[in-house]
Every structure is written in structure tokens, then in C-alpha cells.
Amino acid sequence: MIARYKYRFYPTDQQKHSLAKLFGCARYVWNEALAYCHTAGKYLGYKHLASRLTKLKGSVQWLKEVSSVALQQSLRHLEKAYQGFFNKKGGAPRFKKKTTNQSATLMRSAFSLKGKGVYLAKIGVVKPIWSRELPSQPSSVTVIKDSAERYFLSFVVEVEPEKIEAKSPSIGVDLGIKIFAACSDGMKYYSPDYTPLYNRIAQLQKQLARRVKGSNRWERTRLRIAKLHCRIEDMRTDFLHKLSTKLTNKNQVVVLEGLNVRGMLKNRKWSKAISRQGWRFFRDLCKGKSEKFQRELRILNRWEATSQHCSKCGWHWGKLDLSTREVVCDNCGTQHCRDVNAAKCIEQVGMGYRPTLKRTRRLSKTTEPKGSVASVSEASRILAL
Ligand SMILES: [Zn+2]
């Protein structure tokens, strides 16, 4: 399977200059091709755009100053973006801006590993900080400059799946806002508190608005804001990586709830908190790691009402108010933590053994879709990613 390994590096001033050129050209090629497709009214295909690029180089001289591999790669990325759009996996490709993250990708022919350095075509040798060893020869490298002006090399490498026996057969995970993840084994994981950092950003945003756009002071404040955003991003990524590793490593099957994130984002009261959580990223991480550890990830149908049932007896108590944290089951008298109970239900539905669903359906008179109690109907409601 394929993985990305990312390392920070500090380019010299000369290299910064060459890198800026590389990013600029890669961006230019993307934007130019995109604009051309817009005028044509359709995506014209990689081959057509690549042969156009060759002609373009005749008139735009400075495109020759950077690695041609990176420019072709820009067109490949555009193709991927269009494919994603056609397959309804993403929005339409957009024009790239100078102020956001900059990147350019080099394939095998345009870079090589030289001792502790990495040679990049027409840039020179850069020395990344090798925080961990590369597991195999990389097939490509993406050079990144983020908005806080940090530089990274991101290698694509082939990795072998790890074979570690799972300690537990399955776990259900309920994702929330106050508690990031409540698990069916009773564990609760809280996400780091980003509020102080967000407050600081809000302050600086006000400051930025008072500055003259483009001035030195404006630029300094902009950079400080970007750095804070990066810090939050790093904290979040770190937390989500650790948690997803822990859950997938320990359990053979991880069951998550399919969340209607887009629908939830429409709720203005919650939208900010939700977008800060990184649920989707967490799901993607779990997916990648289940592959790595040879585990299985199951995603429930998003309409499965997992918080409405008792995980012990299957009693249906109906919709709970969001503020209700503890529930006592009217039927069996068990006291539940709301989130852990939901996690247990998620696990039960995901594994196909929700208790005595039939009886509760009759008692609670809810209108659930018809189907048999166990495996078949439950399994059919489990959506593959
Ligand atoms: Zn009960």
C-alpha cells in the first residue's frame, strides 16, 4: 500500500528563490490550463493540454527555468481534480492563489536521494530533517510551502502492511463535539482545547483589518495569523493521528457513524465547532490505518438512530435532547452515559447484533424500515466507504 512521509526542510535564500519560481510556474500552468478548459467549455484531457504546454513554453520563456516534470505533474493533478469532479467526489477545480499553500510535485526522473540530502531538479540539494526513515525508495516527492512559510518534502512510498494481532474483535465509536470520541469500551477521548488560539486569531484579525493592506505591518500580522492556524492544524493532526492509530491497532473492526457533516454545518450554532473537529479527516485516517494494520472499518448509514436505543435491552426511548448526558432506561433500569451508549449501539448495529430489536419496535411503536432482526437487514445498512 501507498503512504506519504513528510519532512521539514530549511532552504537557503537562493533555494527559496528557485522554489518560488517553481511554485509560480506550477500554479501558472494549472491556472492557464483551467482557464483554457473554461473557454472550451469542457475538460480537454491530459494529452491535449500537455502538447499545448510544449507550445506554450515557446512563447512563455520563464517556464523553461523550472523542471518540466513539475509542470506536467500540474496537468496530471488537474486531470485528477476533474476526474474527482466528474465522479462527484469533489467540487469543480478552482484557480490556485498565491497566498495559500504552494506545492509542486516531482517524479523519479526529477529528484534523487543523495546521502542525507535530496537533489531537486533545477533547485539543488536540500537537507530535510529525517524524523523517521523512509521505508522504501519514493516514487515522487511534493515540495510544499505552507501559509506560515514552512517548507516540507512529502514523499510517496510503498509500505508493507503490518501484521499485529488485534486485542479486541470490535469497537463502536460515537463522534461528538464536547467529547471527541466516546467508545463502546467506555473510554472517552477529548480533543485539545483550541479556544485560546482561536481567540488570539480573532484578536489579530481585527488588528489586520486596521492595517494598510500589503504594508509591512499588515504582512507581519498576516504571517502571525497563518502561524497560529498552522499550530492548531498541527495539534489537531497530531491528536487525530494518535487516536486513529490506537483504535485501529487495538480492534479488528472499527465501526463509525456516517455523519451528515454537510447537513450539520448548516446548523449555525454548531457549524464552527463541527468544522473544527475534523471528523472527516479522522475517518480518512481510520480508513488508511485499517489498511495498514489489516483491519476493517465499517461506516453506518447516517440515518441510523443510534442514540435512541438502550444498548443493553434494545428499548427505544426516542429522541433525546442534546443537553441530556445521562439516560436511565425505562425498561431495564440501566444507567447509561449518553455517548458511550450510542457507541455501544453503533458497535451492535455495525456487527449485526442489536439486541431484541423486534420486541422494542412493537413496544415503542416507532416506524422503522421493515426487515428481520439480525444480520441481513443490519448488514445491508452498513455502507462501505
Ligand atoms: Zn434497557
Residues whose N, C-alpha, C, O or C-beta is under 5 A from the ligand:
A	BS01	ZN	C310 K312 C313 G314 W315 C329 N331 C332 G333
